[in-house]
Amino acid sequence: MLTQDFQQLIIFFICSVFILLIAAGMYCRQRSNAYIGTGRVNDIEAWYLRANIAWVSTACLSLALVIRFI
């Protein structure tokens, strides 16, 4: 059994990772939208792909935690 302080540390770490992944996804999506109309298709696709990777990572992490704690 883990101590109460260590459990709180793990919960804080997981919440921090969620917040950072969501912020990264939002930032990458905003950068992708900023390049629309400039003709820089490669940059649009690169930032859009990074945003999708952040969202998929967040979904996988949440699914793994839900399965773990069921």
N, C-alpha and C positions, 0 to 999 in steps of 0.2 A: 504494500500500500504506500502510496506517495504521501509526503507530508502536505499539510494545507498550504504552506508558503510555496512549495514547488508546484502544486496544482495551479495556484493563482498565477505563478510565473508562466506556466505553459499556456494558460488561457489568455493572458496578456499578450504573449508572443503570437499566438494564433490570430487574435483580433488585430494585432498590428500588421501581420502579413495580409489579412483580408483587406484592410484599409489601404495598404500600399498597392496591392494588386488592382483594386477598384480605381484608385487614383491614377495608376499607370494606364489602365484601360481608357479612362476618360481623357487623359492628356493625349494619348496616342490618337484617339478618335478626333479630338479637336485639331491636332496637327494635320491629320489627314484631310479634314474639312477645310483647313486653311489653304491648302494647295489647290483646291478646286478652282478652275478658271485660269490657272497659270500655265497650263500645258505640261506640267511636270508629273506625268502619269506614273513614272517610276517611284517618285516620292510619295504620291498618294497611295499607291498600292503597298509600299513598304510600311508606312505608318498604319494603314488599315490592317495589315497582317499582324503587326505588333499589338494593336488593340485587340484583335481577335484572339491572339495567343494569351493575352492577359485575362480576357473573359473566360476562355476555356480553362485556364489554370485555376481561376477562382472557382469555377463550377466543379472541377475535379477535386479540389481541396475540400470544398464543402460536402461533396458527395462522400468522399473518403471519411470525413469526420462524422457524418450522419450514420454511415454504416458501422463505424467503429463504436459509436456510443449507443447504438440500438440494443 
